[in-house]
Amino acid sequence: MKTTFELPDRIFREAKSMAASQGKTIRQFFTDAIAEKLQTLKRQRSPRPWMKHYGALKEYADELREIDRVVEEEFETIDLEDWK
């Protein structure tokens, strides 16, 4: 589909330069940029926005398990002095 829209000269020049540096046509550059923006907006409207962070700490799984173990262990301990 063809369409026409106006851009400030500065933005057009910057986009054209960036497209050239990536070996893309200006048409492909704008198509990619709009597609990327649409994906970002779809993710933001997700009913579960927290999902974008799911698994972000997977490299710390061992440490997280250790923290959970220590917390669980501490909650199992009753200090009778605290209950007097």
Residue, then its C-alpha position, 0 to 999 in steps of 0.5 A: m500500500k502506498t501512502t504519503f505523510e510528512l516528516p520533519d526534515r531532520i528526522f527524514r535525514e536521520a532515518k535515511s542515513m540510518a537506513a543507508s548505514q544498515g544497507k536498507t532502503i528507506r522504505q524497508f527502514f520505515t517498514d521495520a520501524i513501524a512493525e517494531k513499534l507495533q510489536t512494542l505497543k502490543r506487548q504493552r497492552s498485554p493483560r499480563p505486563w509482568m510476563k515481559h520480565y518472566g525468567a529474567l533472573k533464571e541465571y540466579a536460580d541457585e541463589l534464589r533457591e538458597i534465599d528461599r531455603v533460608v527464609e523458610e528455615e527462619f520462619e520455621t524457627i520460633d524464638l520463645e522470647d519473642w512470644k513473652 
